[in-house]
Amino acid sequence: MDAPPPEPRRRVSRRAVLGGIGAAGGLLGVAAIPGVAGAGTEASARIVPFHGRHQAGIATPAPRHATVAAFDVLADDAASLRTLLDGWTIAAERMTRGLPAGPVLDVTRPPNDPGEAMGLGPASLTITVGVGPSMFVGARAARFGLATQRPAALADLPAFAGDALEARWSDGDLIVQACADDAQVAFHAVHALTVTGAGLIRPRWSLDGFLGTGRGTETPTPRNLLGFKDGTVNPTRDEFDRVVWAGDERRWMRGGSYLVVRRIRLDLERWDAEALDDQEETIGRVRSTGAPLSGGTETTAPRLRGPGSDAIPADAHIRVASPTMNDGARILRRGYNYSAGATSTGALDAGLLFLAYQRDPRTQFVPIQTRLASQDALRTYVTAVGSGVYAILPGVRPGASYADSLLG
């Protein structure tokens, strides 16, 4: 994509800059960008609106690719943090429209966009930003004036049986989830935000994910690397107020959500050696169709009580994870597969980039995972090696910034 013409160098107020970006972006819906060089197909030219009450990338249908990254904040004070988040807002809004993260002003200086997404179009890019618990404790909380702003729902996750967590894959002050129909567009979004925040942030971890279907919330349901359909039963849109959107005492979180990220390594060598019958009983579904072992089709509710329920073993994954067995607790799953080479023992380092959105992890993810860790037959084949919980900021209105809700 050709770079826009140089923009004049002039001093403008922060509000004027953000207001101009909002005015340009607020009129766009999910549509193709006219005149984008190399957009080529309808998919590559599709725009997901940036502004709204909620950030895109949560209720938005999941595209094929994701890059999720966490950062440690190096900023010295609240003003510097605001500068970072203001810059991220401008860059994110531009990139979701298929534009460079920032205009090229001077060829004698480093560019403010790394350039690898030029000509690729917006490709349904969504950028979702949140903050971790570490922003509200200790020196960081004092530095940014956030000591009294931590939401009760942003509680540190407890230790779960079977976890083998590594610090290099866990936690972080800030989280960015970039999803797109083009892997390079998703990676570019995180790369460009890293460039934009140079000197104010340090990358902590990053992981790329992929799905085996074009739209993760439409049929056919994507399959995980175990070969089974994953994400069959998710909350419907009319359940989001109860299940997904934060119901918090903190005003700054209204319109936000809570995200649990888990890097879950699969023991594929052991799984691949199991008979198909054993695999299906471990999951509780027929591998080929996704139907529960108790009968029906993929979307048929499994029989967990009463006649026919014994077709699904007591420790089958779908039984142990079911809301029926967890006092109605549910989460919105937006998981992606990942492949990261091989481990030091020669096994494939591959598995699930687990992303779960919810209203309150204390009453949703934590009790579900506690039960899975002790009763789920699948626990033999899965190990969480990375983990984090984050408060996902509310959506950004035209002319506003990620910083406005958090810093006031």
N, C-alpha and C positions, 0 to 999 in steps of 0.2 A: 504494500500500500504506500503510495507516495506521501511524503511528509507534507504537512500543511505549510503554507507560506510563513516566513518568520513573523513573529508577533512583536509589536513595538515594545521597547523596554520602558516601562513607566511604573511608578509607584501607585498601587491601588490598595484599598482597604481589604482586609480579610473578608468582610461581609460582602463587599462588592464582587470579589472574585467568586465566592461561593454562590452568590446570587445569580451571577451570569451563567455559571455552570448549571444551576438548577433550572433557570429559564430555558436553557437549551435542551436539557434532558427531560424535563417534566412533561413534554408533549409527546414523547415517544412511547409507543406501545410495543408489542411483540411484532416486529415487522422487519422488512429488509431495508438496509441502508442504501439510499440512492447514491450511485456514483462511487461506491467503494471498489477500488481496483482489486481484481483477483477474488472477489467474493464468490463468483462462479455459480454456486448452487444455493437453493433456498435455505438449506440447513446452515451453510457457512455465514449467510447474511442475516440470520434471525437474531433479533434483539430482545432481551428480557429487560423490562423496565427496572431502572436502578432505584428510583424513589418510591416511597410508600410507607405505610404504617409499620410493616415488618420488612426486614431485609430479605432480598431474594436469596434463593439457595436453600430454603427450608421447605416451604410449601410448593416451590417450583418443581416440576417434573425433573428427575435426575437425568442429566445427559450422560454421554459415554465415558467421560474422563473427569478425574479430579486430581488436584494437587492440594494437599493440606499441609500447612507449615505453622510452627510455633516460633515465637521470638521472645528473647529477653530484652527488656527495655533498658537503655543506657542513658536516657534523657535525665537531666539534672533537676528539673522542676516541672510544675504544672504547665507553665508557658511553653516549655520545650515539648512536652507531651502533646499539648494542643497543636503545636506546629506540625508534629508528626501526623496526628490524626486528620488535621485539615488537609495536609498534602495527600494522604491516603484517600480521602474522600474525593478530591479532584481527580486523582489518577484512576481510581476505581470507576467513577462515573464515565470518564473518557473511554476507558478500555472496554466497558460493557457496550459501548456504541461502536466498537471496532476502531477507535482512534488510538494513537500513541498515548502513553501515560502523561506526557507533557509535550508542549511544542518545542521544536528544535530552534534555539535562539542564536547560537553562536557555534560555528563549526570548529572553532579553535579550543572549545571546551568539551569535556565529556558529555555525551548525549544524555538527556534525562529519560530516555526510553531505550532499553537494550536492543530492540529492533527485531527480535526473532519472530514476532507475530505480524510483521508487515505483509499486507496482501492477503491475510487469512480470513479477514472479516470477524465479526463478533462471536459467531458460532455458539449462540445461546449462553455466553459467558455470564456467570453470576459470581459475585465476590461477597463473602459473608465474614464479618469481623466480630471478634469477641475478646473478653479479658479473663484471665485466670485468677484464682484466689490469691496468688502471690502479690497482686497489685494492691491488696487491701491489708497487708500485714507488714510489720517491721519498717525498715528504712524506706521502702517504696511507698508505703501508705503515707508516711510523714512527708516524703518528698512531693507527692502529688496531691496531698490534702484529701486522701480517700479513707482515712482510718475509721470514720464513722459511716461509710457508705457501702460496706460489704453486705450484700443480700444474704439472708439466712439460708436461702436455698443453695447458695454457692459454697457449700461445705466440702471440705476435702473428702475424697472417696476413702472408705475404709479399705483395709487389706482384705483380699479375697483369696480363699484357698485355691492353690494351683497356679497363682500368678508368679511370674518370674520377671518382674519389671526391671527395666534398665533406665537409668536417669537420662541417657542420651535419646530415648524415645518417649519421654514423658514430660508432662507439665508445660510451663511456659507462661510468660506474662500476657502475651497476645496470641491469638489464634486467627489464621486466615484460611478459609475454605474457598478454593476457586474451582468451579465446575464448568465444563464446556464440552461441545461436541467435537472439539479438536484438542488432542493432548498438548500440542505446542501452545495453543492459546491459553490453556489452563496453567501450564508451567510459566508462560510469559507473565501472567498476571502476578504470580507470587514473586518472580524475579524482578519485575518492575517495581513492586512495592518495596522490595528489599533495597533497590537502588534509591528510590524516593526517600527512604528512611535512613540512608547511610549516615553513620555517626550517632544515630539516636536509638538504633536497635541492633541486635546481633541474632542471626538465625540460631535456633536451638535444635530443631529437627524438622524434617520434611519427608513426605511420602506421597508417591503417585499411585492413583488407583484407576481401575478400569472396569467397565461392565460389558457383558456379552450381548447387549441389545441397545438399540438406539435411544430408547426412552425408558428409564428405569421404573417408572410408575405406570407404564402401559403394558399390555400384553405383547409379546410373551414375557413373563417374569424372568429377570436375569438369573443365571445360575452362578453359584459360588464355585470355588475350586475343588469342593468335594463332589461336584457334579449334580447337586440338588438345587432346585429353585429356591431363591432366598428373597424374602420380602412379600410373601403372598398375603399376609394379614397385617395391614397397616391401618391406622386411624383414617377415617374419611374426613373430608374437609369440614363437615358440620360438627366434628368432634375436636377440632383443633383448639378451640377456646378452653376446653376442659383438659386436653391432653398435652398440648404443645406450647401454647403461649403462656408466658410467665404471669402468674397471679401474685405479684410481689408487693411487700410493704414499701419497697423503694420505688419512688416515682420514676427514677431514671431508667428502670427496667421495664416499664410498661410498653408493650409492643415487642419485647424481646423474648428470648427463650433460653434454655439451658442445654448445652451440648456436652455429651460424654464421648470422648474419642478413645478407642482402644486399638492398638496394633496387635492383632491376634495371629500368631504363627500356627499353621496347620502341620501336623505330622502326616504329610501326604504319603510317605513311604509305608507307614503302618496302615493308614486308611486304605491305600490301594491294594493291600494284601488281604483285605477282608472280603468275605463272600457278599454278593449283592443283597441277599436276604438279611444279613447282619447289618449292613449299611442302612437298609430301609428301616429296620427295627430301631436302630440308633436314632435316626431322624424322626421316624413316625410317619413317613410319607413314601409313596411310590416314586422312585427316582425319575422314571420316564415322563410321568404326567404331573407330578406334584400333588396328586390326590392323597388325602389321609388314608392310612391303612384301614380305617373303619369304614371306608367306602365313599363313593361320590366322585366329584371332580376336584380340581385344584382349589376352587373357591368354596367348596363344601366345608362347613364347620366340622372339625373332628369330634367324634363322640368320645367324650372323656368321662362320662358317667352313664350308668344305666346299661341296657342291652347293647351289645356290640362294642362296648368301650374297651373290652379286654383285647381287642385287635391291636391296640396301641399300647406297647409295654409301659409299665409304671415309670421307667426312667427315660422314656423317649423324649427327645429334645422338644418336640412340639407340645407334649403334655406338661413338662416341667416349666416351660416358658409361657404357657398359656395364661391369659388374664383370668380364666376360670380358676386356675390354681394359685393365683397371686392376688387375690382379693380385688380383682378388676384392674390392677396396675397395667398400664400400657405405655409404650414409647413409639415415636416415629423413627423407623430405621431407614437410613440412607447409606447403607454399606456399599463399599467398593472392594473388588479383589485387588491384591497387590502381588508383585513378584520382584524380589530384590536380590537376585543371584543365589548364592549358596552360603550355608553356615560354615563355621569352622570345622564341623564334623562331616561335611560333604553332603548334607541334606539340602533340599530346596528351601530357601528362605522365602516362603510364599504363604499367603493367607488372606485375612480379611482386614481391611481398613474400616473398622466399625464406627459408624457415626450415628448417634442416637439423640434426637431432640425431644424435649419434654418440659413440662411445667415446673417440676420440682424433683431433682434426682433423688432426694432423700426418701420420697414415697413412691418412686417409679423405678429408676434403674437399680438403685441399691438393693431393695428387697428381691427384685427379679434375679439379679446377678448372684446374690447370696444363696438363693435357692438353686440356681444352675450350678454353682461351684460345688455344691454338696450332693446333688441328686442327678444331674444330667449325664446320661450315658456318653454324650459327646465330649465331655470334659477330658476323656482319655486321649483325645486327638487334637486338642486345642490348648494353646498356652498364650496368655496375654503377656507380651514383652514390653508394651508401652501403654500409657494411660494418662488421661487428663480430663478435667472438668472445667467448663468455661461458661461465663455469662455472655450470651450473644446479644449485642446491643440492639435496641429498637431500630426500625427503619429510619431512613434519612429523608426529611422533607426537602423540597426544592429550596436552595439557598442556605441549607444547614450543613452540618458536619457530623461525623462520627463523634467528635469531641463534645458536642452540645449536650447530649444526654448524660454522659459520664462526668464531665467537668462543670456542667452548668453554664 
